């Protein structure tokens, strides 16, 4: 078990929250932002990562600035995930979830026991905040009598889908292992985005064993989070009013990245698994405002050769500048030596999307990317491929109407002319997509401003944590 920043000592009486994210980039980043917000409010944080991810985070920031990133109120702790000898399996969601469930509960339990022992049996943790997909972490906290909060890094609609599983079975839409019995589009409630049964979160894994594992894990998590004191969601009430109406226990606190926007820009990279190429910001400075197409498909964004080629050609024939984040490491087939297209391995996405040069976001529609694009008033071109991304795409295209989806051809590939057509449409000067995107941006900004829903919920949670600390003093 590895501990970093050892100078951080738990002080008696200080509110202390243990944060446990699911070990994937899209889960770690929002929970790190949440942790930094809590730290701003005077709360001590113990942040749990797998050893593999912990090392990637530490290696992605310079040693000289490590203490500046972590601060004196965040302790980074690492535990094994059981996949040390086969890191490639971490890109298989079913495999990773299975290993996490086998190895991590015992390690977290041992860590809490050690912390209690070092404090002579006294209470050292005011609350455990666990990723909503880690129901076992809620159960471990309950075993020690620790107060608990679940954090959903996805849209509230994704949680509502999980809560609706039994009804979907009863209505004959899915089998008991999650397999769709019919192929159709449904709405769980009026005002919620349309969902296709063959694109439900667990169905999109394309592997029957993984599908069954994730499906059963979701059922188990539903039971586990019933015992939580809080069910927090990195979302905005006004953008998901129908979903929050179906499940009023879910409290919006997002966009959590906006909630700590007063932090220094450098801190936004804490939690990133890869070093960020900040040179791309200088490249953007040289571009005309609103002219650049930003292309990024997240940490799992691996494309086939045919798709990569069609996308590259489609971007090229727009004749617009392109900033392309290609995390898989393969060089896209682009114009060699051209200053019009810049390819980087990883980018400081929040800063990129807030740059005046960005005019369009070609995205996989992960929830973090969805919020980060929306909070900067950027129109989308959507190419979802996995899990909740289809729900997010429906929000973007059908509910908020700030972007367009792309139709696949008979090969299951996004064709080049379709890429160009949709980009041209959303980037049209003074177009409706940009106007609506600005309106959504204003809604998100209000949510974290004083008296906003998210602002009030965050304040209530912080005050509650501090009260728990007072109640558990010895």
C-alpha positions, 0 to 999 in steps of 0.5 A: 500500500503506497501513500503520497504526500506523507506530511499530511497528518490527520488532525483531530477534529478536522472534517475528513472525507475518504473519496473512492472513485471507480478506477477509470479516467472519466470517474477519477477526474470529477471526483478529484474536482469534488475533492478539491472543492471540499478541500477549499472548504477546510475538509481533509481528503483521503483520495483512493486510487489503484496503484496503476492509476496513482502512478500515472497521475503522479507521473503526469505532473512535474515533481516540482509542482506536486505539492502545489497540485495536491495541497495540504488537505488532499492525501493520495493513497493507492491500493492494488486492483488485482491487474498489476500483471496485465495492464491491458485488461484495464481497457476492458470494462467488464474485466476491470469491474470484476477485478475491482470487486474481487480485490479492492473491498478488502484493501479499503477495509484494511486501510480504514482499520489501520487508520482507526488503529493509528488513531487509538480507536477514535473516529477519523473519517467523517464520511466516505464518498464513493463512486455510485458504481462501487456499491461495495465501498458503501457497504464497507463504510457501513460496516465501520459505522461511517456516514456515506455518500454516493457520487454519480459522475454521469447524468441523472438519467443514467442513474434513473435507467439503473433504478428502472431495471426491474420495471424494464424486466416487468414490462418485457423489454429486457431479460433477467440478465439485461439482454433486450427482448425487443429493439425499440426506443423508449422514454422512462418519463416525459421530458427525459431523453429517448433511449434505445433498448439495444444501447442501454449502458450494460448492453453496449459492452458487446460481450455477453459475459461482461454484460451480465457482470455489469448488469448484476453489479448495477442491481447490487449497487442499487441496493447498496446506495439505499443506505447512503445519507447522500446521493450526489450527481455531477449534473444540473437540475435545469438540464435534467428536470424530468430525471430529477423528478423521477428520482428526487433523492438524487441531488445535483451538484454540477458541473463540479468543475465549475464549482472550483473554477477559482482554483489556479488553472494548473490544478485542473490537470490533477487526476489526469492519467496522461501528461497534458500537451499545453503547447496546443494552447499556444497553437490555439492562440494563433487561430481565428476565434470560433474557427477550430474544430476540437476532436476528442474521444476520451481515454477509451477512444480507440477507432478502427483504421477505416473509421480513423481514415474517414474521420481524418478526410472528413475533417480535412475537407472542411478546410478548417483548423483542427485540434485532435486529441488521439489518446490511443497513440496511433497517428491519424492519416493527416497532412504531414507538416500542416499547421492547420491540423494539430494532433496531441496525445492528451490536452488540458480539455477544460482550458481548450474548450474555454479558448476563444478559438474553439468553434465545435466539439467532435466528441464521444459524448462522455458526461465530463466532455458533455458538461465541459463543452456545454459550460463553454457554449460549444456546439457538438458533433456527436459520435458516441460508441459506449455505455452512457454516451448514447444517453448524453448524445440524446440530451445534446441533439434531441433535448438541448438541441446544441449538436448533431449526431452522425449517421453510420454507413453500411460498414458501420463507419462514419463517412467523410462527407457526413463528417463535413456536413454536420460540422459545417451545419453546427459551425454556421455563423450566427447559427441556432446551435451556437445560440442554444449552446450559449443559453445552456452555458448560462444555465450551467453558470447559474447552477453553481452561482450563489442561490443556484441548485448546485451551489445550495446542495454543495453547501448543504453537504459541506455543512453536514460533513462538518457537523459529522466531524463535531459529532464524532469528536472524542 
